[in-house]
Amino acid sequence: MIGSGPAGVGAAEEFRKQQADVPVRILTADCDEPYERPPLSKEFLRGETDEVSMRPSSWFAERDLELITDAPVTEIDTDARTVTAGGRRQEYRHLILASGASPRPLPVPGGGRALQLRSLQDAQRLRASSQGAQSAVVIGAGFIGCEAAASLARNGLAVTLVAPDAVPQEKRLGTEAGRRLVTLIEQTGARFSGGVRVREIRPGAVVLDDGATVEADLILAATGVEPNSAAAEAAGVPVDQSRIVVDAGMMTRTPGVSAAGDVALAFNTTAGRSLAVEHWQDAAEQGAIAGARAAGDQQSWSDVPGFWTTIGDTTLKYHAWGDGYERSRLIAHGDGFTVWYESGGVAVAVLTCNADDDYELGEGLIRAGAAAPVL
């Protein structure tokens, strides 16, 4: 397995369940042993926990899984069935590419001054920087940006979250849902500034394209990620949209090679089409399928993608195929809301806040290709 995130570890775990004696090796460019990413923008950033390990070291030893950290892959030879990582050439019978994604650089003058948040080392730098800061600018209002802005604000920093859309994730979630996100962000004490782009980052300041300059002791760029597919593409493994193309069993068209997680463009049998997803639980599920297939078990990916996010004290839950919708409808209720998304008269996504029944209902409706409720 190349990659120690949920897809790589999930693949190793599932393979080992079915194949007790075959050597299994996990190679990762990360310097740290496998860890959970979701807490990095929340509990870890707020200093509420230091424990983010995905599995204790003993877990790998007990299952005879060899974990090699600080070993970036430099070459894949699919003819010889070898991988060169960390300066060492290694043979494989089956290769599972679970190399994830890396933060997209901020393409503006001074963009390199901004901190990023993807790895545990990134999170450690960000937390350390926040402890001596009074103010912060977070660039990008995806869920990581929203979570981090809320966490920094709760730690007492004066936080400004800037994004090009008028409201967070307007294209993905719609205007009404975006307004609800603004409310949740501002309830944590952060300020949202939408409809602006970053022109330049200077020492201690962010210059916006509307002419405003926002001073900040800390600047975080949460502007998306790029799949780590370059080594696979160089080896001739088919790639589309910068992702490795796989079938519902996570198999590529290259013999002996699978892919799973953020780096994969995988066929979903229920949707009837290939999907790109960047959710923790879906990566774990795809990894388990890849590991099972490598062991000879004929599993396939069929579940509706989904994830949870927490902004301040509020948790949002989302199920979606992730490739767009025609219309959305927000229904407010009590202390929460539900947004139904439809295309062709059937539900293709649901976003909920304090509405677990709708979240579960939505998954079933999306899977069945049924219409969203009228009420």
C-alpha positions as CSV (number, residue, x, y, z in Angstrom):
1,M,0.0,0.0,0.0
2,I,1.2,3.5,-0.9
3,G,-0.3,5.9,1.7
4,S,-1.1,5.6,5.4
5,G,-4.4,7.4,5.5
6,P,-7.8,5.6,5.9
7,A,-7.6,4.1,2.5
8,G,-4.1,2.6,2.9
9,V,-4.7,1.4,6.4
10,G,-8.2,0.1,5.6
11,A,-6.8,-1.8,2.7
12,A,-4.0,-3.4,4.8
13,E,-6.5,-4.4,7.5
14,E,-9.0,-6.0,5.2
15,F,-6.3,-7.8,3.2
16,R,-4.8,-9.2,6.4
17,K,-8.2,-10.5,7.6
18,Q,-8.3,-12.7,4.5
19,Q,-4.7,-13.4,3.9
20,A,-2.8,-14.3,7.0
21,D,0.6,-15.2,5.6
22,V,1.3,-12.8,2.7
23,P,3.7,-10.0,3.6
24,V,2.1,-6.6,3.7
25,R,3.9,-3.4,3.6
26,I,2.6,0.2,4.0
27,L,4.8,2.9,2.5
28,T,4.1,6.6,3.3
29,A,5.7,9.9,2.7
30,D,4.4,11.1,6.0
31,C,6.9,11.3,8.9
32,D,4.3,10.3,11.4
33,E,2.5,7.0,12.0
34,P,-1.1,6.9,10.7
35,Y,-3.3,9.5,12.4
36,E,-6.9,10.8,12.2
37,R,-7.2,13.9,10.1
38,P,-10.7,15.1,11.1
39,P,-9.6,16.3,14.5
40,L,-6.7,18.4,13.1
41,S,-9.0,21.4,12.3
42,K,-11.1,21.0,15.4
43,E,-10.1,19.4,18.8
44,F,-6.4,19.3,18.0
45,L,-6.2,22.8,16.7
46,R,-8.1,24.0,19.8
47,G,-5.6,22.3,22.1
48,E,-8.3,19.9,23.5
49,T,-6.4,16.8,22.5
50,D,-3.0,15.6,21.4
51,E,-4.2,12.0,20.7
52,V,-5.0,11.6,17.0
53,S,-3.4,8.3,16.3
54,M,-5.4,6.1,13.9
55,R,-4.0,2.9,15.4
56,P,-1.3,2.3,18.1
57,S,2.1,1.0,16.9
58,S,1.2,-2.4,18.5
59,W,-1.8,-2.7,16.2
60,F,0.5,-3.0,13.1
61,A,2.9,-5.4,14.9
62,E,0.1,-7.6,16.0
63,R,-1.2,-8.0,12.5
64,D,2.3,-8.3,11.0
65,L,1.9,-5.2,8.9
66,E,5.1,-3.5,8.0
67,L,4.8,0.3,8.2
68,I,7.6,2.4,6.6
69,T,7.3,6.2,7.2
70,D,9.2,9.1,5.6
71,A,9.4,7.1,2.3
72,P,8.0,9.2,-0.6
73,V,7.5,7.2,-3.8
74,T,9.8,8.3,-6.7
75,E,9.1,5.6,-9.2
76,I,6.6,2.9,-10.0
77,D,7.5,0.1,-12.5
78,T,4.4,-1.8,-13.3
79,D,6.2,-4.2,-15.7
80,A,8.8,-5.2,-13.2
81,R,6.2,-4.8,-10.4
82,T,8.5,-2.6,-8.2
83,V,8.1,0.6,-6.3
84,T,11.0,2.9,-5.4
85,A,10.3,4.7,-2.2
86,G,12.7,6.4,0.3
87,G,15.6,5.4,-1.9
88,R,14.7,1.7,-1.7
89,R,13.4,-0.5,-4.4
90,Q,10.7,-2.9,-3.4
91,E,8.8,-5.7,-5.2
92,Y,5.1,-6.2,-5.0
93,R,2.6,-8.8,-6.1
94,H,-0.3,-6.3,-5.8
95,L,0.0,-2.6,-5.5
96,I,-2.7,-0.4,-3.8
97,L,-2.3,3.3,-4.5
98,A,-3.8,5.2,-1.6
99,S,-1.6,8.3,-1.8
100,G,-4.3,10.8,-1.0
101,A,-3.9,14.5,-2.0
102,S,-1.8,17.5,-1.1
103,P,-2.8,21.1,-0.5
104,R,-3.1,23.2,-3.6
105,P,-0.6,26.1,-3.4
106,L,-2.1,29.6,-3.2
107,P,-1.3,31.1,-6.7
108,V,-0.7,34.7,-5.6
109,P,2.4,36.8,-4.8
110,G,3.5,35.8,-1.3
111,G,1.3,32.7,-1.3
112,G,4.0,30.7,0.2
113,R,3.7,32.7,3.4
114,A,0.4,31.1,4.2
115,L,0.2,28.1,6.5
116,Q,-1.6,25.0,5.3
117,L,-3.5,22.3,7.0
118,R,-3.4,18.7,5.7
119,S,-0.8,16.7,7.7
120,L,-0.2,16.4,11.4
121,Q,3.0,18.4,11.0
122,D,0.9,21.2,9.4
123,A,-1.5,21.1,12.3
124,Q,1.3,21.3,14.8
125,R,2.7,24.3,13.1
126,L,-0.7,26.0,12.9
127,R,-1.5,25.3,16.5
128,A,1.9,26.6,17.7
129,S,1.5,29.8,15.6
130,S,-2.0,30.4,16.9
131,Q,-0.8,30.3,20.5
132,G,1.1,33.5,20.0
133,A,-1.3,35.2,17.7
134,Q,-4.1,37.8,18.2
135,S,-5.6,37.7,14.7
136,A,-5.9,35.4,11.8
137,V,-7.1,35.2,8.2
138,V,-8.4,31.9,6.8
139,I,-8.5,31.8,3.0
140,G,-11.1,29.4,1.6
141,A,-14.5,28.5,2.9
142,G,-14.6,24.8,2.3
143,F,-15.4,22.7,5.3
144,I,-11.7,22.6,6.4
145,G,-11.6,26.4,6.2
146,C,-14.8,26.8,8.1
147,E,-13.8,24.3,10.8
148,A,-10.4,26.0,11.3
149,A,-11.8,29.5,11.3
150,A,-14.3,28.5,14.0
151,S,-11.6,26.7,16.1
152,L,-9.2,29.7,15.9
153,A,-12.0,32.1,16.9
154,R,-13.0,29.9,19.8
155,N,-9.3,30.1,21.0
156,G,-9.8,33.9,21.2
157,L,-8.3,35.1,17.9
158,A,-9.9,37.8,15.8
159,V,-10.6,35.7,12.7
160,T,-11.6,36.7,9.2
161,L,-12.7,34.0,6.8
162,V,-12.4,35.1,3.1
163,A,-13.7,33.4,0.1
164,P,-14.7,34.3,-3.5
165,D,-18.3,33.1,-3.2
166,A,-20.9,35.4,-1.6
167,V,-21.5,32.7,0.9
168,P,-19.5,29.6,1.8
169,Q,-19.7,26.8,-0.8
170,E,-22.4,28.5,-2.8
171,K,-21.9,26.4,-5.9
172,R,-21.8,23.1,-3.9
173,L,-24.5,23.7,-1.4
174,G,-26.6,26.6,-2.6
175,T,-27.2,30.1,-1.4
176,E,-29.6,29.3,1.5
177,A,-27.3,26.6,2.9
178,G,-24.4,29.0,2.5
179,R,-26.2,31.6,4.6
180,R,-26.7,29.1,7.3
181,L,-23.0,28.4,7.3
182,V,-22.3,32.1,7.7
183,T,-24.5,32.1,10.8
184,L,-22.7,29.1,12.3
185,I,-19.3,30.7,11.5
186,E,-20.2,34.0,13.0
187,Q,-21.7,32.4,16.1
188,T,-18.1,31.2,16.9
189,G,-16.9,34.8,16.8
190,A,-15.3,34.6,13.3
191,R,-16.2,37.1,10.6
192,F,-17.0,36.0,7.1
193,S,-16.0,38.2,4.1
194,G,-17.4,36.8,0.9
195,G,-17.2,37.8,-2.8
196,V,-13.5,38.7,-2.6
197,R,-10.3,37.1,-3.8
198,V,-6.8,37.3,-2.4
199,R,-4.5,39.5,-4.5
200,E,-1.3,39.2,-2.4
201,I,0.0,38.1,0.9
202,R,2.4,40.4,2.6
203,P,4.2,39.9,6.0
204,G,1.3,40.2,8.5
205,A,-1.4,41.1,6.0
206,V,-3.7,39.8,3.2
207,V,-4.5,42.1,0.3
208,L,-7.9,41.5,-1.3
209,D,-9.0,42.3,-4.8
210,D,-11.5,44.9,-3.6
211,G,-8.6,47.0,-2.3
212,A,-8.9,46.1,1.3
213,T,-6.0,44.9,3.4
214,V,-6.7,42.6,6.4
215,E,-3.9,42.5,9.0
216,A,-3.2,39.1,10.6
217,D,-0.6,37.5,12.8
218,L,-1.5,34.1,11.3
219,I,-2.6,33.3,7.7
220,L,-4.0,29.9,6.7
221,A,-4.7,28.9,3.1
222,A,-7.5,26.2,2.9
223,T,-7.9,26.4,-0.8
224,G,-8.4,22.8,-1.8
225,V,-6.2,19.8,-2.7
226,E,-4.6,18.1,-5.7
227,P,-4.6,14.3,-5.9
228,N,-1.1,12.7,-5.6
229,S,-1.3,10.8,-8.9
230,A,1.9,11.9,-10.6
231,A,3.9,8.8,-9.9
232,A,1.0,6.5,-11.1
233,E,0.5,8.6,-14.3
234,A,4.2,8.5,-15.0
235,A,4.1,4.7,-14.7
236,G,1.3,4.5,-17.3
237,V,-1.6,3.9,-14.9
238,P,-4.7,5.5,-16.5
239,V,-5.6,8.9,-14.9
240,D,-8.5,11.2,-15.5
241,Q,-9.2,14.6,-13.9
242,S,-5.8,14.1,-12.0
243,R,-7.3,10.9,-10.4
244,I,-6.5,7.3,-11.0
245,V,-9.4,5.6,-12.8
246,V,-10.7,2.4,-11.1
247,D,-13.7,0.2,-11.4
248,A,-16.2,-0.6,-8.5
249,G,-13.6,-3.0,-7.1
250,M,-10.9,-0.3,-7.0
251,M,-9.0,-2.1,-9.8
252,T,-7.2,-0.1,-12.4
253,R,-6.7,-1.3,-16.0
254,T,-3.1,-2.0,-15.1
255,P,-2.6,-5.6,-13.9
256,G,-1.9,-5.9,-10.2
257,V,-2.7,-2.2,-9.4
258,S,-5.6,-0.8,-7.4
259,A,-6.3,2.7,-6.1
260,A,-8.6,4.1,-3.4
261,G,-9.4,7.2,-1.5
262,D,-8.8,10.8,-2.6
263,V,-6.5,9.8,-5.4
264,A,-9.2,7.6,-7.1
265,L,-11.9,8.2,-9.6
266,A,-14.0,5.2,-8.7
267,F,-17.1,3.6,-10.3
268,N,-20.1,3.4,-7.9
269,T,-22.5,0.7,-8.9
270,T,-25.5,2.4,-7.3
271,A,-24.9,5.7,-9.0
272,G,-24.0,4.0,-12.3
273,R,-21.0,6.3,-12.9
274,S,-17.6,7.2,-11.7
275,L,-17.3,9.6,-8.7
276,A,-14.5,11.6,-7.1
277,V,-14.9,11.9,-3.3
278,E,-12.7,13.4,-0.6
279,H,-14.4,12.0,2.5
280,W,-12.6,10.2,5.3
281,Q,-15.2,7.4,5.7
282,D,-15.5,6.8,1.9
283,A,-11.7,6.5,1.7
284,A,-11.7,3.9,4.5
285,E,-14.5,2.0,2.7
286,Q,-12.8,2.1,-0.7
287,G,-9.5,1.0,0.9
288,A,-11.3,-2.0,2.5
289,I,-12.7,-3.0,-0.9
290,A,-9.3,-2.6,-2.5
291,G,-7.7,-4.8,0.2
292,A,-10.5,-7.4,-0.2
293,R,-10.1,-7.5,-4.0
294,A,-6.4,-7.9,-3.7
295,A,-7.1,-10.9,-1.4
296,G,-9.4,-12.4,-4.0
297,D,-12.8,-11.3,-2.6
298,Q,-15.2,-9.8,-5.1
299,Q,-16.4,-6.7,-3.3
300,S,-17.6,-3.5,-5.0
301,W,-18.3,0.1,-4.1
302,S,-22.0,0.9,-3.9
303,D,-22.7,3.1,-0.9
304,V,-23.8,6.8,-1.1
305,P,-20.8,9.0,-0.2
306,G,-21.2,11.0,3.0
307,F,-19.5,12.8,5.9
308,W,-20.0,14.9,9.0
309,T,-18.5,18.3,9.8
310,T,-18.5,20.3,13.0
311,I,-18.4,24.1,13.0
312,G,-18.1,25.3,16.5
313,D,-20.6,23.2,18.5
314,T,-22.8,22.4,15.5
315,T,-22.6,19.3,13.4
316,L,-23.7,19.1,9.8
317,K,-24.2,15.8,7.9
318,Y,-24.1,15.4,4.2
319,H,-24.9,12.6,1.7
320,A,-24.4,13.3,-2.0
321,W,-23.2,11.8,-5.2
322,G,-21.1,15.0,-5.4
323,D,-21.5,15.8,-9.1
324,G,-24.1,18.5,-9.0
325,Y,-27.8,19.1,-8.7
326,E,-30.6,21.0,-10.5
327,R,-32.6,22.5,-7.6
328,S,-32.3,22.7,-3.8
329,R,-34.9,23.3,-1.1
330,L,-34.2,24.2,2.5
331,I,-36.6,23.2,5.3
332,A,-36.1,24.9,8.7
333,H,-37.2,23.0,11.8
334,G,-36.6,23.7,15.5
335,D,-32.9,24.3,16.1
336,G,-31.8,22.9,12.7
337,F,-32.6,22.5,9.0
338,T,-32.5,20.1,6.1
339,V,-31.6,20.9,2.5
340,W,-32.8,18.5,-0.2
341,Y,-31.1,18.5,-3.5
342,E,-32.7,17.0,-6.6
343,S,-31.9,16.3,-10.3
344,G,-34.3,14.9,-12.7
345,G,-37.0,14.8,-10.0
346,V,-35.0,12.5,-7.7
347,A,-32.9,13.2,-4.6
348,V,-29.1,13.4,-5.2
349,A,-28.0,15.0,-2.0
350,V,-29.1,15.9,1.5
351,L,-27.5,18.3,4.0
352,T,-28.8,18.2,7.6
353,C,-28.3,20.1,10.8
354,N,-29.8,18.5,13.9
355,A,-32.0,16.3,11.7
356,D,-30.6,12.8,11.9
357,D,-33.8,11.2,10.7
358,D,-33.6,13.2,7.5
359,Y,-29.9,12.3,7.1
360,E,-30.8,8.6,7.3
361,L,-33.9,9.0,5.1
362,G,-31.9,10.9,2.6
363,E,-29.3,8.2,2.2
364,G,-32.1,5.7,1.3
365,L,-33.8,8.0,-1.1
366,I,-30.6,8.9,-2.9
367,R,-29.7,5.2,-3.1
368,A,-33.1,4.3,-4.5
369,G,-33.3,7.2,-6.9
370,A,-36.5,8.4,-5.3
371,A,-37.9,11.9,-4.9
372,A,-37.2,14.1,-1.8
373,P,-40.1,14.5,0.6
374,V,-42.5,17.3,-0.2
375,L,-42.8,18.6,3.4
